[in-house]
């Protein structure tokens, strides 16, 4: 079986935790920040775990991650 290519854009966006789950960054923290309160921006700055329904897609995009 040939080697699988990694989607480089996906490899930059996801990382694997110690338990094997995929970690991602939350959206909505790039611009238009003045109308968002500080509590919301703090929550958006923290990472999140990829949902179970999307986990197989991420695994296909990053087979060696």
N, CA, C and O atoms as a Maestro MAE file, in Angstrom:
{
 s_m_m2io_version
 :::
 2.0.0
}

f_m_ct {
 s_m_title
 :::
 protein
 m_atom[260] {
  # First column is atom index #
  i_m_mmod_type
  r_m_x_coord
  r_m_y_coord
  r_m_z_coord
  i_m_residue_number
  s_m_chain_name
  s_m_pdb_residue_name
  s_m_pdb_atom_name
  i_m_atomic_number
  :::
  1 25 0.840 -1.182 0.000 1 A "UNK " " N  " 7
  2 3 0.000 0.000 0.000 1 A "UNK " " CA " 6
  3 2 0.888 1.250 0.000 1 A "UNK " " C  " 6
  4 15 1.853 1.314 0.762 1 A "UNK " " O  " 8
  5 25 0.578 2.242 -0.843 2 A "UNK " " N  " 7
  6 3 1.436 3.430 -0.907 2 A "UNK " " CA " 6
  7 2 1.273 4.317 0.317 2 A "UNK " " C  " 6
  8 15 0.315 4.201 1.081 2 A "UNK " " O  " 8
  9 25 2.234 5.195 0.471 3 A "UNK " " N  " 7
  10 3 2.156 6.160 1.566 3 A "UNK " " CA " 6
  11 2 0.997 7.108 1.334 3 A "UNK " " C  " 6
  12 15 0.663 7.416 0.190 3 A "UNK " " O  " 8
  13 25 0.383 7.572 2.408 4 A "UNK " " N  " 7
  14 3 -0.713 8.535 2.316 4 A "UNK " " CA " 6
  15 2 -0.177 9.937 2.500 4 A "UNK " " C  " 6
  16 15 0.698 10.172 3.334 4 A "UNK " " O  " 8
  17 25 -0.702 10.872 1.720 5 A "UNK " " N  " 7
  18 3 -0.275 12.260 1.857 5 A "UNK " " CA " 6
  19 2 -1.118 12.956 2.915 5 A "UNK " " C  " 6
  20 15 -2.323 12.727 3.020 5 A "UNK " " O  " 8
  21 25 -0.472 13.801 3.688 6 A "UNK " " N  " 7
  22 3 -1.147 14.585 4.715 6 A "UNK " " CA " 6
  23 2 -1.619 15.892 4.095 6 A "UNK " " C  " 6
  24 15 -0.881 16.521 3.337 6 A "UNK " " O  " 8
  25 25 -2.848 16.307 4.414 7 A "UNK " " N  " 7
  26 3 -3.329 17.626 4.006 7 A "UNK " " CA " 6
  27 2 -2.618 18.650 4.879 7 A "UNK " " C  " 6
  28 15 -2.876 18.730 6.080 7 A "UNK " " O  " 8
  29 25 -1.726 19.434 4.283 8 A "UNK " " N  " 7
  30 3 -0.865 20.313 5.070 8 A "UNK " " CA " 6
  31 2 -1.650 21.387 5.807 8 A "UNK " " C  " 6
  32 15 -1.273 21.770 6.915 8 A "UNK " " O  " 8
  33 25 -2.734 21.879 5.215 9 A "UNK " " N  " 7
  34 3 -3.560 22.879 5.895 9 A "UNK " " CA " 6
  35 2 -4.188 22.325 7.162 9 A "UNK " " C  " 6
  36 15 -4.281 23.018 8.175 9 A "UNK " " O  " 8
  37 25 -4.618 21.067 7.100 10 A "UNK " " N  " 7
  38 3 -5.220 20.420 8.263 10 A "UNK " " CA " 6
  39 2 -4.171 20.121 9.327 10 A "UNK " " C  " 6
  40 15 -4.445 20.228 10.522 10 A "UNK " " O  " 8
  41 25 -2.966 19.747 8.892 11 A "UNK " " N  " 7
  42 3 -1.902 19.427 9.845 11 A "UNK " " CA " 6
  43 2 -1.508 20.650 10.663 11 A "UNK " " C  " 6
  44 15 -1.090 20.521 11.814 11 A "UNK " " O  " 8
  45 25 -1.638 21.838 10.074 12 A "UNK " " N  " 7
  46 3 -1.318 23.066 10.795 12 A "UNK " " CA " 6
  47 2 -2.428 23.461 11.769 12 A "UNK " " C  " 6
  48 15 -2.182 24.199 12.722 12 A "UNK " " O  " 8
  49 25 -3.634 22.980 11.536 13 A "UNK " " N  " 7
  50 3 -4.779 23.397 12.353 13 A "UNK " " CA " 6
  51 2 -5.100 22.448 13.503 13 A "UNK " " C  " 6
  52 15 -5.743 22.854 14.471 13 A "UNK " " O  " 8
  53 25 -4.671 21.209 13.417 14 A "UNK " " N  " 7
  54 3 -5.013 20.212 14.431 14 A "UNK " " CA " 6
  55 2 -3.767 19.631 15.071 14 A "UNK " " C  " 6
  56 15 -2.715 19.530 14.440 14 A "UNK " " O  " 8
  57 25 -3.900 19.248 16.339 15 A "UNK " " N  " 7
  58 3 -2.846 18.507 17.020 15 A "UNK " " CA " 6
  59 2 -3.509 17.420 17.851 15 A "UNK " " C  " 6
  60 15 -4.709 17.475 18.120 15 A "UNK " " O  " 8
  61 25 -2.721 16.436 18.254 16 A "UNK " " N  " 7
  62 3 -3.265 15.289 18.975 16 A "UNK " " CA " 6
  63 2 -2.940 15.419 20.461 16 A "UNK " " C  " 6
  64 15 -1.819 15.771 20.828 16 A "UNK " " O  " 8
  65 25 -3.913 15.138 21.303 17 A "UNK " " N  " 7
  66 3 -3.700 15.172 22.748 17 A "UNK " " CA " 6
  67 2 -3.071 13.851 23.187 17 A "UNK " " C  " 6
  68 15 -2.877 12.944 22.377 17 A "UNK " " O  " 8
  69 25 -2.763 13.757 24.452 18 A "UNK " " N  " 7
  70 3 -2.166 12.545 24.987 18 A "UNK " " CA " 6
  71 2 -3.084 11.345 24.926 18 A "UNK " " C  " 6
  72 15 -2.618 10.210 24.839 18 A "UNK " " O  " 8
  73 25 -4.393 11.584 24.972 19 A "UNK " " N  " 7
  74 3 -5.362 10.478 24.921 19 A "UNK " " CA " 6
  75 2 -5.752 10.114 23.498 19 A "UNK " " C  " 6
  76 15 -6.548 9.197 23.294 19 A "UNK " " O  " 8
  77 25 -5.200 10.823 22.499 20 A "UNK " " N  " 7
  78 3 -5.487 10.490 21.108 20 A "UNK " " CA " 6
  79 2 -6.596 11.290 20.475 20 A "UNK " " C  " 6
  80 15 -6.963 11.033 19.328 20 A "UNK " " O  " 8
  81 25 -7.143 12.259 21.196 21 A "UNK " " N  " 7
  82 3 -8.184 13.119 20.624 21 A "UNK " " CA " 6
  83 2 -7.531 14.263 19.860 21 A "UNK " " C  " 6
  84 15 -6.366 14.588 20.089 21 A "UNK " " O  " 8
  85 25 -8.289 14.871 18.951 22 A "UNK " " N  " 7
  86 3 -7.769 15.976 18.156 22 A "UNK " " CA " 6
  87 2 -8.143 17.301 18.786 22 A "UNK " " C  " 6
  88 15 -9.296 17.531 19.150 22 A "UNK " " O  " 8
  89 25 -7.158 18.161 18.907 23 A "UNK " " N  " 7
  90 3 -7.361 19.483 19.492 23 A "UNK " " CA " 6
  91 2 -7.435 20.501 18.365 23 A "UNK " " C  " 6
  92 15 -6.695 20.401 17.386 23 A "UNK " " O  " 8
  93 25 -8.326 21.483 18.498 24 A "UNK " " N  " 7
  94 3 -8.489 22.519 17.490 24 A "UNK " " CA " 6
  95 2 -8.578 23.873 18.162 24 A "UNK " " C  " 6
  96 15 -8.683 23.975 19.385 24 A "UNK " " O  " 8
  97 25 -8.534 24.916 17.338 25 A "UNK " " N  " 7
  98 3 -8.662 26.281 17.827 25 A "UNK " " CA " 6
  99 2 -10.082 26.746 17.578 25 A "UNK " " C  " 6
  100 15 -10.702 26.327 16.601 25 A "UNK " " O  " 8
  101 25 -10.617 27.609 18.444 26 A "UNK " " N  " 7
  102 3 -11.966 28.122 18.258 26 A "UNK " " CA " 6
  103 2 -11.969 29.287 17.277 26 A "UNK " " C  " 6
  104 15 -10.960 29.969 17.101 26 A "UNK " " O  " 8
  105 25 -13.106 29.501 16.649 27 A "UNK " " N  " 7
  106 3 -13.241 30.568 15.657 27 A "UNK " " CA " 6
  107 2 -13.677 31.880 16.325 27 A "UNK " " C  " 6
  108 15 -13.921 31.921 17.531 27 A "UNK " " O  " 8
  109 25 -13.770 32.939 15.533 28 A "UNK " " N  " 7
  110 3 -14.283 34.263 15.944 28 A "UNK " " CA " 6
  111 2 -13.346 35.044 16.851 28 A "UNK " " C  " 6
  112 15 -13.817 35.790 17.709 28 A "UNK " " O  " 8
  113 25 -12.034 34.895 16.690 29 A "UNK " " N  " 7
  114 3 -11.108 35.679 17.501 29 A "UNK " " CA " 6
  115 2 -10.092 36.407 16.624 29 A "UNK " " C  " 6
  116 15 -8.987 36.707 17.077 29 A "UNK " " O  " 8
  117 25 -10.455 36.692 15.376 30 A "UNK " " N  " 7
  118 3 -9.536 37.339 14.450 30 A "UNK " " CA " 6
  119 2 -9.787 38.842 14.328 30 A "UNK " " C  " 6
  120 15 -8.844 39.632 14.373 30 A "UNK " " O  " 8
  121 25 -11.036 39.238 14.176 31 A "UNK " " N  " 7
  122 3 -11.356 40.659 14.020 31 A "UNK " " CA " 6
  123 2 -12.765 40.904 14.544 31 A "UNK " " C  " 6
  124 15 -13.457 39.967 14.942 31 A "UNK " " O  " 8
  125 25 -13.184 42.151 14.542 32 A "UNK " " N  " 7
  126 3 -14.457 42.602 15.140 32 A "UNK " " CA " 6
  127 2 -14.506 42.161 16.608 32 A "UNK " " C  " 6
  128 15 -15.447 41.493 17.036 32 A "UNK " " O  " 8
  129 25 -13.489 42.541 17.358 33 A "UNK " " N  " 7
  130 3 -13.388 42.116 18.751 33 A "UNK " " CA " 6
  131 2 -13.965 43.133 19.723 33 A "UNK " " C  " 6
  132 15 -14.134 42.825 20.903 33 A "UNK " " O  " 8
  133 25 -14.272 44.344 19.251 34 A "UNK " " N  " 7
  134 3 -14.726 45.390 20.177 34 A "UNK " " CA " 6
  135 2 -16.115 45.098 20.728 34 A "UNK " " C  " 6
  136 15 -16.418 45.482 21.858 34 A "UNK " " O  " 8
  137 25 -16.959 44.430 19.962 35 A "UNK " " N  " 7
  138 3 -18.318 44.138 20.444 35 A "UNK " " CA " 6
  139 2 -18.396 42.856 21.274 35 A "UNK " " C  " 6
  140 15 -19.446 42.557 21.843 35 A "UNK " " O  " 8
  141 25 -17.313 42.104 21.349 36 A "UNK " " N  " 7
  142 3 -17.291 40.880 22.147 36 A "UNK " " CA " 6
  143 2 -16.725 41.197 23.527 36 A "UNK " " C  " 6
  144 15 -15.701 41.869 23.654 36 A "UNK " " O  " 8
  145 25 -17.409 40.701 24.557 37 A "UNK " " N  " 7
  146 3 -16.933 41.014 25.907 37 A "UNK " " CA " 6
  147 2 -15.711 40.176 26.272 37 A "UNK " " C  " 6
  148 15 -15.395 39.193 25.601 37 A "UNK " " O  " 8
  149 25 -15.039 40.572 27.330 38 A "UNK " " N  " 7
  150 3 -13.756 39.969 27.710 38 A "UNK " " CA " 6
  151 2 -13.918 38.501 28.072 38 A "UNK " " C  " 6
  152 15 -13.043 37.690 27.771 38 A "UNK " " O  " 8
  153 25 -15.036 38.148 28.718 39 A "UNK " " N  " 7
  154 3 -15.268 36.754 29.106 39 A "UNK " " CA " 6
  155 2 -15.379 35.854 27.880 39 A "UNK " " C  " 6
  156 15 -14.848 34.744 27.850 39 A "UNK " " O  " 8
  157 25 -16.079 36.358 26.876 40 A "UNK " " N  " 7
  158 3 -16.243 35.592 25.635 40 A "UNK " " CA " 6
  159 2 -14.912 35.422 24.911 40 A "UNK " " C  " 6
  160 15 -14.620 34.345 24.392 40 A "UNK " " O  " 8
  161 25 -14.106 36.478 24.873 41 A "UNK " " N  " 7
  162 3 -12.810 36.411 24.194 41 A "UNK " " CA " 6
  163 2 -11.855 35.459 24.918 41 A "UNK " " C  " 6
  164 15 -11.051 34.775 24.285 41 A "UNK " " O  " 8
  165 25 -11.950 35.423 26.243 42 A "UNK " " N  " 7
  166 3 -11.119 34.493 27.012 42 A "UNK " " CA " 6
  167 2 -11.487 33.046 26.695 42 A "UNK " " C  " 6
  168 15 -10.610 32.195 26.544 42 A "UNK " " O  " 8
  169 25 -12.795 32.768 26.596 43 A "UNK " " N  " 7
  170 3 -13.252 31.418 26.247 43 A "UNK " " CA " 6
  171 2 -12.823 31.031 24.839 43 A "UNK " " C  " 6
  172 15 -12.439 29.888 24.593 43 A "UNK " " O  " 8
  173 25 -12.888 31.985 23.915 44 A "UNK " " N  " 7
  174 3 -12.507 31.700 22.528 44 A "UNK " " CA " 6
  175 2 -11.007 31.456 22.390 44 A "UNK " " C  " 6
  176 15 -10.575 30.782 21.455 44 A "UNK " " O  " 8
  177 25 -10.213 31.993 23.308 45 A "UNK " " N  " 7
  178 3 -8.766 31.808 23.252 45 A "UNK " " CA " 6
  179 2 -8.326 30.423 23.661 45 A "UNK " " C  " 6
  180 15 -7.215 30.004 23.337 45 A "UNK " " O  " 8
  181 25 -9.185 29.701 24.374 46 A "UNK " " N  " 7
  182 3 -8.839 28.347 24.797 46 A "UNK " " CA " 6
  183 2 -9.109 27.356 23.668 46 A "UNK " " C  " 6
  184 15 -9.966 27.597 22.817 46 A "UNK " " O  " 8
  185 25 -8.396 26.268 23.662 47 A "UNK " " N  " 7
  186 3 -8.582 25.254 22.641 47 A "UNK " " CA " 6
  187 2 -9.853 24.452 22.869 47 A "UNK " " C  " 6
  188 15 -10.509 24.585 23.902 47 A "UNK " " O  " 8
  189 25 -10.194 23.619 21.893 48 A "UNK " " N  " 7
  190 3 -11.370 22.762 21.995 48 A "UNK " " CA " 6
  191 2 -11.040 21.414 21.380 48 A "UNK " " C  " 6
  192 15 -10.073 21.279 20.631 48 A "UNK " " O  " 8
  193 25 -11.849 20.427 21.703 49 A "UNK " " N  " 7
  194 3 -11.675 19.078 21.161 49 A "UNK " " CA " 6
  195 2 -12.581 18.934 19.941 49 A "UNK " " C  " 6
  196 15 -13.717 19.407 19.938 49 A "UNK " " O  " 8
  197 25 -12.067 18.281 18.913 50 A "UNK " " N  " 7
  198 3 -12.855 18.046 17.702 50 A "UNK " " CA " 6
  199 2 -14.014 17.119 18.044 50 A "UNK " " C  " 6
  200 15 -13.838 16.144 18.775 50 A "UNK " " O  " 8
  201 25 -15.200 17.422 17.514 51 A "UNK " " N  " 7
  202 3 -16.396 16.636 17.778 51 A "UNK " " CA " 6
  203 2 -16.252 15.223 17.217 51 A "UNK " " C  " 6
  204 15 -15.521 14.998 16.252 51 A "UNK " " O  " 8
  205 25 -16.950 14.283 17.829 52 A "UNK " " N  " 7
  206 3 -16.881 12.877 17.436 52 A "UNK " " CA " 6
  207 2 -17.293 12.675 15.980 52 A "UNK " " C  " 6
  208 15 -16.733 11.818 15.297 52 A "UNK " " O  " 8
  209 25 -18.272 13.460 15.493 53 A "UNK " " N  " 7
  210 3 -18.752 13.304 14.124 53 A "UNK " " CA " 6
  211 2 -17.721 13.759 13.095 53 A "UNK " " C  " 6
  212 15 -17.767 13.309 11.950 53 A "UNK " " O  " 8
  213 25 -16.797 14.634 13.469 54 A "UNK " " N  " 7
  214 3 -15.779 15.136 12.543 54 A "UNK " " CA " 6
  215 2 -14.426 14.457 12.721 54 A "UNK " " C  " 6
  216 15 -13.498 14.705 11.951 54 A "UNK " " O  " 8
  217 25 -14.313 13.617 13.716 55 A "UNK " " N  " 7
  218 3 -13.025 13.022 14.046 55 A "UNK " " CA " 6
  219 2 -12.489 12.134 12.919 55 A "UNK " " C  " 6
  220 15 -11.287 12.129 12.654 55 A "UNK " " O  " 8
  221 25 -13.373 11.384 12.258 56 A "UNK " " N  " 7
  222 3 -12.925 10.503 11.182 56 A "UNK " " CA " 6
  223 2 -12.409 11.301 9.989 56 A "UNK " " C  " 6
  224 15 -11.466 10.873 9.324 56 A "UNK " " O  " 8
  225 25 -13.009 12.448 9.712 57 A "UNK " " N  " 7
  226 3 -12.567 13.290 8.612 57 A "UNK " " CA " 6
  227 2 -11.181 13.855 8.894 57 A "UNK " " C  " 6
  228 15 -10.338 13.907 7.999 57 A "UNK " " O  " 8
  229 25 -10.940 14.277 10.131 58 A "UNK " " N  " 7
  230 3 -9.633 14.802 10.504 58 A "UNK " " CA " 6
  231 2 -8.586 13.700 10.440 58 A "UNK " " C  " 6
  232 15 -7.452 13.942 10.027 58 A "UNK " " O  " 8
  233 25 -8.957 12.502 10.842 59 A "UNK " " N  " 7
  234 3 -8.024 11.375 10.801 59 A "UNK " " CA " 6
  235 2 -7.632 11.026 9.366 59 A "UNK " " C  " 6
  236 15 -6.486 10.660 9.103 59 A "UNK " " O  " 8
  237 25 -8.589 11.142 8.434 60 A "UNK " " N  " 7
  238 3 -8.286 10.910 7.015 60 A "UNK " " CA " 6
  239 2 -7.354 11.988 6.462 60 A "UNK " " C  " 6
  240 15 -6.472 11.697 5.653 60 A "UNK " " O  " 8
  241 25 -7.552 13.225 6.898 61 A "UNK " " N  " 7
  242 3 -6.721 14.324 6.394 61 A "UNK " " CA " 6
  243 2 -5.309 14.276 6.967 61 A "UNK " " C  " 6
  244 15 -4.354 14.681 6.306 61 A "UNK " " O  " 8
  245 25 -5.177 13.783 8.191 62 A "UNK " " N  " 7
  246 3 -3.871 13.728 8.870 62 A "UNK " " CA " 6
  247 2 -3.609 12.301 9.336 62 A "UNK " " C  " 6
  248 15 -3.739 12.019 10.527 62 A "UNK " " O  " 8
  249 25 -3.241 11.393 8.430 63 A "UNK " " N  " 7
  250 3 -3.098 10.001 8.844 63 A "UNK " " CA " 6
  251 2 -1.936 9.719 9.781 63 A "UNK " " C  " 6
  252 15 -1.968 8.729 10.512 63 A "UNK " " O  " 8
  253 25 -0.904 10.568 9.778 64 A "UNK " " N  " 7
  254 3 0.289 10.308 10.598 64 A "UNK " " CA " 6
  255 2 0.422 11.268 11.767 64 A "UNK " " C  " 6
  256 15 1.481 11.323 12.393 64 A "UNK " " O  " 8
  257 25 -0.620 12.026 12.080 65 A "UNK " " N  " 7
  258 3 -0.555 13.021 13.140 65 A "UNK " " CA " 6
  259 2 -0.546 12.340 14.505 65 A "UNK " " C  " 6
  260 15 -0.495 13.016 15.532 65 A "UNK " " O  " 8
  :::
 }
 m_bond[259] {
  # First column is bond index #
  i_m_from
  i_m_to
  i_m_order
  :::
  1 1 2 1
  2 2 3 1
  3 3 4 2
  4 3 5 1
  5 5 6 1
  6 6 7 1
  7 7 8 2
  8 7 9 1
  9 9 10 1
  10 10 11 1
  11 11 12 2
  12 11 13 1
  13 13 14 1
  14 14 15 1
  15 15 16 2
  16 15 17 1
  17 17 18 1
  18 18 19 1
  19 19 20 2
  20 19 21 1
  21 21 22 1
  22 22 23 1
  23 23 24 2
  24 23 25 1
  25 25 26 1
  26 26 27 1
  27 27 28 2
  28 27 29 1
  29 29 30 1
  30 30 31 1
  31 31 32 2
  32 31 33 1
  33 33 34 1
  34 34 35 1
  35 35 36 2
  36 35 37 1
  37 37 38 1
  38 38 39 1
  39 39 40 2
  40 39 41 1
  41 41 42 1
  42 42 43 1
  43 43 44 2
  44 43 45 1
  45 45 46 1
  46 46 47 1
  47 47 48 2
  48 47 49 1
  49 49 50 1
  50 50 51 1
  51 51 52 2
  52 51 53 1
  53 53 54 1
  54 54 55 1
  55 55 56 2
  56 55 57 1
  57 57 58 1
  58 58 59 1
  59 59 60 2
  60 59 61 1
  61 61 62 1
  62 62 63 1
  63 63 64 2
  64 63 65 1
  65 65 66 1
  66 66 67 1
  67 67 68 2
  68 67 69 1
  69 69 70 1
  70 70 71 1
  71 71 72 2
  72 71 73 1
  73 73 74 1
  74 74 75 1
  75 75 76 2
  76 75 77 1
  77 77 78 1
  78 78 79 1
  79 79 80 2
  80 79 81 1
  81 81 82 1
  82 82 83 1
  83 83 84 2
  84 83 85 1
  85 85 86 1
  86 86 87 1
  87 87 88 2
  88 87 89 1
  89 89 90 1
  90 90 91 1
  91 91 92 2
  92 91 93 1
  93 93 94 1
  94 94 95 1
  95 95 96 2
  96 95 97 1
  97 97 98 1
  98 98 99 1
  99 99 100 2
  100 99 101 1
  101 101 102 1
  102 102 103 1
  103 103 104 2
  104 103 105 1
  105 105 106 1
  106 106 107 1
  107 107 108 2
  108 107 109 1
  109 109 110 1
  110 110 111 1
  111 111 112 2
  112 111 113 1
  113 113 114 1
  114 114 115 1
  115 115 116 2
  116 115 117 1
  117 117 118 1
  118 118 119 1
  119 119 120 2
  120 119 121 1
  121 121 122 1
  122 122 123 1
  123 123 124 2
  124 123 125 1
  125 125 126 1
  126 126 127 1
  127 127 128 2
  128 127 129 1
  129 129 130 1
  130 130 131 1
  131 131 132 2
  132 131 133 1
  133 133 134 1
  134 134 135 1
  135 135 136 2
  136 135 137 1
  137 137 138 1
  138 138 139 1
  139 139 140 2
  140 139 141 1
  141 141 142 1
  142 142 143 1
  143 143 144 2
  144 143 145 1
  145 145 146 1
  146 146 147 1
  147 147 148 2
  148 147 149 1
  149 149 150 1
  150 150 151 1
  151 151 152 2
  152 151 153 1
  153 153 154 1
  154 154 155 1
  155 155 156 2
  156 155 157 1
  157 157 158 1
  158 158 159 1
  159 159 160 2
  160 159 161 1
  161 161 162 1
  162 162 163 1
  163 163 164 2
  164 163 165 1
  165 165 166 1
  166 166 167 1
  167 167 168 2
  168 167 169 1
  169 169 170 1
  170 170 171 1
  171 171 172 2
  172 171 173 1
  173 173 174 1
  174 174 175 1
  175 175 176 2
  176 175 177 1
  177 177 178 1
  178 178 179 1
  179 179 180 2
  180 179 181 1
  181 181 182 1
  182 182 183 1
  183 183 184 2
  184 183 185 1
  185 185 186 1
  186 186 187 1
  187 187 188 2
  188 187 189 1
  189 189 190 1
  190 190 191 1
  191 191 192 2
  192 191 193 1
  193 193 194 1
  194 194 195 1
  195 195 196 2
  196 195 197 1
  197 197 198 1
  198 198 199 1
  199 199 200 2
  200 199 201 1
  201 201 202 1
  202 202 203 1
  203 203 204 2
  204 203 205 1
  205 205 206 1
  206 206 207 1
  207 207 208 2
  208 207 209 1
  209 209 210 1
  210 210 211 1
  211 211 212 2
  212 211 213 1
  213 213 214 1
  214 214 215 1
  215 215 216 2
  216 215 217 1
  217 217 218 1
  218 218 219 1
  219 219 220 2
  220 219 221 1
  221 221 222 1
  222 222 223 1
  223 223 224 2
  224 223 225 1
  225 225 226 1
  226 226 227 1
  227 227 228 2
  228 227 229 1
  229 229 230 1
  230 230 231 1
  231 231 232 2
  232 231 233 1
  233 233 234 1
  234 234 235 1
  235 235 236 2
  236 235 237 1
  237 237 238 1
  238 238 239 1
  239 239 240 2
  240 239 241 1
  241 241 242 1
  242 242 243 1
  243 243 244 2
  244 243 245 1
  245 245 246 1
  246 246 247 1
  247 247 248 2
  248 247 249 1
  249 249 250 1
  250 250 251 1
  251 251 252 2
  252 251 253 1
  253 253 254 1
  254 254 255 1
  255 255 256 2
  256 255 257 1
  257 257 258 1
  258 258 259 1
  259 259 260 2
  :::
 }
}
